[in-house]
């Protein structure tokens, strides 16, 4: 088992206080430094077990997509990947404090698939706030049709389990993503944090 892949907590793509005031440094210290780190630790501990030896050298994506992956291993691997993707789905706020708007191809595709940016934003917000309990909202591209779709997943589930879906952006709607700053008001977190921080450059890079 000496060749086990050691998964690590990837550095944030910005400083720990870069998303303030919309997402506070305190939230990131708990969300990234505690919750995300715990998923990495749990994953490495699970991969050290004999029953998981066949997945011990695999990438996060391979563990998530492997149908023989047990629930505990899947949940922790998926949460590591989901959080890595979420941090990149956000960017430091504009100096004006205004919501960043999509540009380039992602903007064209949003209008093409949803009719307008405002319609897309409304549907994505509803998918986020309407998720019962913990989970994620995703903007994905269907690689068979090329169309953009909005989906919501529970707990650690993500689009990687469907080979026809390519994630473009995500919003974490687990309570630990927003409770320090917005208490139980998920809608306020969407309106006052996510839409002010969404990273459209990242979405454009992911778009095929």
Secondary structure, 3 states (H helix, E strand, C coil): CCCCCCCCCCCCCCCCCCCCCCCCHHHHHHHHHHHHHHHHHHHHHHHCCHHHHHHCCCCHHHHHHCCCCCHHHHHHHHHHHHHHHHHHHECCCCCCCCCCCCCHHHHHHHHHHHCCHHHHHHHHHHHHHCCCCCEEEEEEEECCCCCEEEEEEECCCCHHHCCCEEEEEEEECCHHHCHHHHCCCHHHHHHHHHHHHECHHHHHHHCC
